[in-house]
Amino acid sequence: MDHMIPITNSGGTWPMDMHGWSWTEVTTKKYQAIVYAVGSLEDGYDNYSYKHLTLLNKRNGKVIAEYSGDEITISETGWIDETEFYRKRPSVVAF
């Protein structure tokens, strides 16, 4: 899992203005799920403009299903203030 909240508008290291992104991969005995979501500046901290989830067959790598947009619900809770960076992040993310 990777959850990034870039520093922008202040000479930060990320080239686009956004609130952040979340990338998660989960592997079970039979399946692999990959989720990618990007939050725009207008989304605030609790929404994503772009969401995509792919479910794969672990044995042969074939796509079983793909979901995007409103087909995916992302719930983030347990917000932690990162005062050094003037940002906050969730301690729990559920898809």
Secondary structure, 3 states (H helix, E strand, C coil): CEEECCCCCCCCCCCCCEEEEEEEEEECCCEEEEEEEEEEHHHCCCCCCEEEEEEEECCCCCEEEEEEHHHCCCEEECCEEECCCCEEECCEEEC
